[in-house]
Amino acid sequence: MCICGGIEFIGSCPKMIGMVRVLKAVYDSILNLEVEDIASLVQKALDEGISVPQILDKMTEAMRTVGRKFENMEYFLADLLMAAEAFKQGFQILKPHLQTFRRSEPLATVVIGTVKGDIHDIGKNMVSTMLTVEGFQVMDLGVDIPAEKFVEETEKTGAEILALSALLSTSLKSIEEVIGLLEEKNLKGKVKVILGGTAVTRDFARQVHAAYAEDAVQAVEMCKKLAGKVFLQPKT
């Protein structure tokens, strides 16, 4: 056994070095926003015998670096979106192989969607992807979702977090409808509601007794406070 680059491998040194190089290429592909390269690199990593958790960890590490660069204003929103798309493309390659692994427990279950009357989804999709990166179980309902559907899915999944997105000021009424229905169903104290989108302000969130996220990075950080770290483990 040899440890190379912080990763344990069994085999010849040239093979180990090759594996480390592939993982670095996966990391760099996301960090450098190379959406067109990520899928082939992830497949190459799998073909060379690198485990799903090791690949996913390297992809997650890259997304965290992207998030820090965004917070430090080194990356713009467009860069964050491209990195999220790169992660998504790589994740699609890994997805069929995830059945051979299990999570001890997800950090939390999150129901997310854009509220009724609004069909914008770029920010929502970015949050969904970044939450998945961090180990949350994400139920993405899509766009133009009525209050009843949000509440139904929250009840059915036992979600700890309900994330509502709104980019149009006219859709703020839809958020109020969701909050009202949660209260009517006695769920308001059981689920944490987080609001985001350009139509939402901190004052509005305070008025409806919900948390407020200014951007995707902040939304993920707020959700992470609800649970501890998750590890992927082989099934036994």
C-alpha positions, -999 to +999 in steps of 0.1 A: +000+000+000+012+035-008-003+068+001-001+093-028-016+127-027-034+119+006-051+089-011-044+052-003-039+029-033-028-006-037-007-013-068+023-001-087+035+034-082+030+044-119-006+034-116-010+053-084+005+084-099-019+081-129-049+079-106-038+110-087-033+128-120-068+119-131-084+131-099-065+164-102-078+167-137-114+162-124-108+188-098-092+213-123-120+207-148-146+220-123-124+248-110-116+260-145-153+257-156-145+232-183-180+218-186-173+199-219-144+179-203-158+167-169-179+138-181-150+121-199-126+127-170-150+112-145-155+082-167-117+079-171-114+079-133-139+051-130-122+031-158-089+034-139-104+019-108-108+050-087-137+046-063-169+066-065-164+082-030-129+094-040-141+109-072-171+125-055-149+139-028-126+155-053-156+170-072-170+183-039-136+198-029-136+217-063-171+231-057-161+243-022-131+261-037-154+276-063-178+287-035-149+304-016-138+322-048-173+334-053-176+347-018-142+365-022-155+380-055-128+362-075-156+344-094-188+359-108-223+344-107-218+331-143-187+312-131-206+297-102-233+285-126-208+270-150-190+252-121-224+238-109-232+226-144-198+209-146-204+192-113-239+181-125-224+166-157-198+147-137-224+136-112-246+121-140-217+097-148-213+087-112-251+083-105-255+047-119-226+036-096-239+051-064-262+021-058-231+002-046-226+027-018-248+040+010-247+071+031-248+066+069-275+093+069-282+124+047-274+156+064-311+165+060-339+162+035-345+194+016-376+201-005-369+229-030-387+246-058-397+279-075-431+291-063-463+293-083-462+321-109-425+320-114-406+298-139-370+309-132-348+280-122-311+289-126-305+299-090-327+270-077-308+245-098-275+258-085-286+255-049-300+219-056-266+209-071-246+224-043-268+208-016-263+174-033-226+180-033-227+185+005-246+153+012-282+165+015-311+145+001-327+169-023-363+168-036-364+193-064-400+200-074-391+223-103-408+256-112-443+271-109-451+249-079-484+256-060-484+258-022-503+225-019-475+206-037-448+220-015-467+211+017-476+177+003-440+168-004-428+182+029-452+160+047-445+129+026-407+131+029-405+144+064-382+171+051-364+193+077-359+221+052-382+238+027-364+261+003-385+285-018-372+305-047-389+336-062-374+360-088-406+379-096-421+403-071-455+391-081-447+357-068-441+368-032-478+362-026-472+325-035-446+323-007-471+337+017-495+310+006-470+283+013-462+297+048-499+300+055-506+264+045-477+252+066-492+269+096-527+255+088-512+220+087-492+226+119-459+221+101-444+255+106-425+245+137-414+212+122-397+224+090-372+252+085-382+275+056-355+293+037-362+319+010-341+331-019-342+348-052-340+384-063-376+392-054-370+382-017-355+406+008-343+401+043-372+421+056-398+401+037-383+368+051-385+382+086-421+392+081-431+356+072-408+341+099-384+324+074-347+324+070-331+344+042-302+334+018-287+361-003-271+336-027-265+299-033-234+297-012-252+313+018-282+290+013-260+259+015-241+272+045-274+278+063-286+243+055-254+227+067-260+241+102-288+215+106-266+184+105-231+170+107-208+154+081-218+126+059-196+098+047-200+074+018-195+038+028-195+005+008-226-017+014-220-047+035 
